Structure formats: structure tokens, C-alpha cells
């Protein structure tokens, strides 16, 4: 599945220095965070430069030294938990983040989707769109899991 990136807002080096984190916006995806291993960034820049070919004036390449990514610090970026992205060396690893808030609404554009936005109106917001059936399945799964946890925590008499 292709992801279309409409804008790149910033790039930072991860706290451990092993990844470059690029914050982007896509037309249908909203805000995205892309993570690139530090040792492959030079290859990525070379591939993008090669693919660009004659479509952009060469003057824009003068903004960056050869094989050096642009790094911009972002406010609130330091110390933030990583999104749910499997680790490269551990394909079964999943990192979890506890959102500060969320919102759920029907998509008014006529596509017939239910929108689920985590960290709504915050810098690290992320959204998901579900069909009505998938949204009901998600709601049912969340309710069952929450009920099971609450039952375990119930005081014993």
C-alpha cells in the first residue's frame, strides 16, 4: 500500500542516536512519523536525489551537504514515547504509548468511515479510519478487554 507524503515538517535524531525521525503529513493519513535507521539515511538521500533527477533545480541540493540529513529539533519531541512501530532487530516487538486523549467521530466527507484520533489536537496526534463494521468490532473488543480487567481488579468480599 502506498503512502503519499504531502509535506515534511521536521526531522530529529532519536534519543539513542540509532534512528532519524521524520515528521510528515499525508493527504489521507494525516500526521505520520517515519523512522529511518541511521546507517541507511545516506542511501535514502542518494536514492531520493537520484529519483528527483531533473525535476528540481540543482540549487535546492546546495542547502544540504552531501550525504548529510537535515536535523531540526522539535518542541516536546525529546523524551516522547515511541509510537507502535515494530523494532527492526526484533520483528515481534511492539512499543506502546498511552495517549493523553482521544476522539471518535463519523467522517463527514461521505466515505462512510468512523474516525479514531489519538492525542487529538496535540503535536503527536495520530488517526485511524475504520469501516462501521470494523469500528463495532473494535468497540466490542475494547469493552470485553476492559470488563475482563475490571473483573480482575474487583474487591474480593
C-alpha positions as CSV (number, residue, x, y, z in Angstrom):
1,X,0.0,0.0,0.0
2,X,1.4,3.4,-1.0
3,X,1.6,6.3,1.4
4,X,1.6,9.7,-0.1
5,X,3.6,12.3,1.8
6,X,2.4,15.9,1.2
7,X,4.8,17.7,3.5
8,X,7.8,17.1,5.7
9,X,7.6,19.2,8.9
10,X,10.8,18.2,10.7
11,X,13.5,15.6,11.3
12,X,15.2,14.7,14.6
13,X,17.7,12.2,15.8
14,X,16.3,9.7,18.2
15,X,17.5,9.8,21.9
16,X,19.6,6.7,21.4
17,X,21.1,8.1,18.1
18,X,20.2,5.0,16.1
19,X,17.3,6.5,14.1
20,X,16.3,9.6,12.3
21,X,12.7,10.5,12.9
22,X,11.0,12.4,10.1
23,X,7.6,14.1,10.9
24,X,5.4,14.3,7.8
25,X,1.8,14.9,6.7
26,X,-0.1,12.9,4.2
27,X,-3.3,13.8,2.4
28,X,-5.3,10.8,3.6
29,X,-3.1,9.7,6.6
30,X,-2.7,13.0,8.5
31,X,0.5,13.3,10.6
32,X,3.0,10.5,10.3
33,X,6.3,9.7,12.0
34,X,8.8,7.9,9.8
35,X,11.8,6.3,11.4
36,X,15.0,5.5,9.4
37,X,18.0,3.6,10.8
38,X,21.0,5.9,11.0
39,X,23.1,3.6,8.8
40,X,20.6,3.8,5.9
41,X,20.0,7.6,5.8
42,X,22.8,8.2,3.3
43,X,21.3,5.6,1.0
44,X,17.8,7.1,1.3
45,X,19.2,10.6,0.5
46,X,21.1,9.2,-2.5
47,X,18.0,7.3,-3.8
48,X,15.8,10.4,-3.4
49,X,18.4,12.6,-5.1
50,X,18.7,10.1,-8.0
51,X,14.9,9.7,-8.3
52,X,14.5,13.5,-8.4
53,X,16.9,13.8,-11.3
54,X,16.0,16.8,-13.4
55,X,12.6,17.6,-11.8
56,X,14.0,20.0,-9.2
57,X,16.6,22.7,-9.8
58,X,20.1,21.8,-8.5
59,X,20.1,24.9,-6.3
60,X,18.0,23.1,-3.7
61,X,20.7,20.5,-3.2
62,X,23.1,23.2,-2.0
63,X,21.0,23.5,1.2
64,X,22.4,20.2,2.4
65,X,25.9,19.0,2.4
66,X,26.4,15.7,0.5
67,X,25.1,12.6,2.5
68,X,24.0,14.7,5.5
69,X,20.4,14.8,6.6
70,X,18.7,17.9,7.8
71,X,18.1,17.7,11.6
72,X,15.7,20.1,13.3
73,X,14.7,19.8,16.9
74,X,11.0,19.9,17.8
75,X,9.5,21.1,21.0
76,X,8.0,18.3,23.0
77,X,9.9,15.8,20.9
78,X,12.5,14.9,23.5
79,X,11.6,12.1,25.8
80,X,8.3,11.3,24.0
81,X,7.4,7.6,23.9
82,X,7.8,5.9,20.5
83,X,4.7,5.0,18.5
84,X,3.7,1.4,17.9
85,X,6.4,0.5,15.4
86,X,7.9,-2.9,15.4
87,X,11.7,-2.9,16.1
88,X,14.0,-3.7,13.2
89,X,16.1,-6.2,15.0
90,X,13.1,-7.7,16.9
91,X,10.2,-8.1,14.4
92,X,7.8,-9.3,17.2
93,X,8.5,-6.2,19.4
94,X,5.7,-3.7,19.7
95,X,6.1,-0.4,21.6
96,X,3.1,1.1,23.3
97,X,2.2,4.7,24.1
98,X,-0.5,5.8,26.5
99,X,-2.4,8.6,24.7
100,X,-3.3,11.8,26.6
101,X,-6.8,11.9,25.0
102,X,-8.7,10.6,22.0
103,X,-11.8,11.5,20.0
104,X,-14.1,9.4,17.8
105,X,-16.4,10.7,15.1
106,X,-18.2,9.9,11.9
107,X,-16.4,11.0,8.7
108,X,-18.5,13.8,7.2
109,X,-16.8,13.6,3.8
110,X,-19.2,10.8,2.6
111,X,-16.6,8.0,2.7
112,X,-18.7,6.2,5.4
113,X,-15.8,5.8,7.9
114,X,-15.5,6.1,11.6
115,X,-12.5,8.3,12.6
116,X,-10.5,7.5,15.7
117,X,-7.9,10.1,16.7
118,X,-5.4,9.6,19.5
119,X,-3.8,12.7,21.2
120,X,-6.5,14.8,19.5
121,X,-5.2,18.4,18.8
122,X,-1.8,17.7,20.3
123,X,1.5,17.6,18.4
124,X,1.7,13.8,18.3
125,X,-1.8,13.2,17.1
126,X,-2.4,10.1,15.1
127,X,-5.6,8.9,13.4
128,X,-7.2,5.8,12.1
129,X,-10.3,5.3,9.9
130,X,-12.5,2.2,10.3
131,X,-15.4,0.9,8.3
132,X,-18.6,0.8,10.5
133,X,-18.3,-3.0,11.0
134,X,-14.6,-2.7,12.0
135,X,-15.4,0.1,14.4
136,X,-18.1,-2.0,16.0
137,X,-15.6,-4.9,16.3
138,X,-13.0,-2.6,17.8
139,X,-15.6,-1.2,20.3
140,X,-16.7,-4.7,21.3
141,X,-13.1,-5.8,21.8
142,X,-12.2,-2.8,23.9
143,X,-15.3,-3.3,26.0
144,X,-14.6,-7.0,26.6
145,X,-11.0,-6.4,27.5
146,X,-11.9,-3.5,29.8
147,X,-14.6,-5.6,31.5
148,X,-12.1,-8.5,32.0
149,X,-9.5,-6.2,33.6
150,X,-12.1,-4.6,35.8
151,X,-13.4,-8.0,36.9
152,X,-9.8,-9.0,38.0
153,X,-9.5,-5.8,40.0
154,X,-12.9,-6.1,41.7
155,X,-12.5,-6.2,45.5
156,X,-13.0,-9.6,46.9
157,X,-15.6,-9.9,49.6
